[in-house]
Amino acid sequence: MFSLLWYYLPGPAPVKALIVVALLVAVFLLLMEVVFPWVSTLMPYNDVAF
């Protein structure tokens, strides 16, 4: 999968590496800002029963 992504990215290797790093940062920020807060509302760890 990564070799296919590497093949389709434009430019020489350093430019491809920068694009891959930017994509990884974008995915990380999307997970931290959108996905994980949404999933945390669905988790049952706030339901404490004694």
C-alpha positions in Angstrom: 0.0 0.0 0.0 2.8 2.4 0.9 4.7 1.6 -2.3 1.5 2.4 -4.3 1.2 5.7 -2.5 4.9 6.5 -3.1 4.5 5.7 -6.8 1.6 8.1 -7.3 3.0 11.0 -5.3 4.6 13.7 -7.6 8.2 14.9 -7.4 11.5 13.5 -6.4 12.1 11.5 -3.2 12.5 14.5 -0.8 9.3 16.1 -2.0 7.5 12.7 -1.6 8.8 12.4 1.9 7.5 15.9 2.8 4.1 15.0 1.4 4.0 11.8 3.4 5.0 13.6 6.6 2.3 16.2 5.9 -0.3 13.5 5.3 0.7 11.7 8.5 0.4 15.0 10.5 -3.0 15.7 8.9 -4.3 12.2 9.9 -3.0 12.6 13.4 -4.7 15.9 13.9 -7.9 14.6 12.4 -7.9 11.7 14.9 -7.1 13.9 17.8 -9.5 16.7 17.1 -12.5 14.8 15.6 -12.5 11.1 15.9 -11.1 10.5 19.5 -13.4 13.1 21.2 -16.4 11.6 19.4 -15.5 8.0 20.4 -14.8 9.1 24.0 -18.5 10.1 24.3 -19.5 6.5 23.4 -17.1 4.8 25.9 -18.7 3.4 29.1 -15.8 4.4 31.4 -17.8 7.3 32.8 -20.5 5.0 34.2 -19.3 4.2 37.7 -21.5 2.0 39.8 -20.8 1.2 43.4 
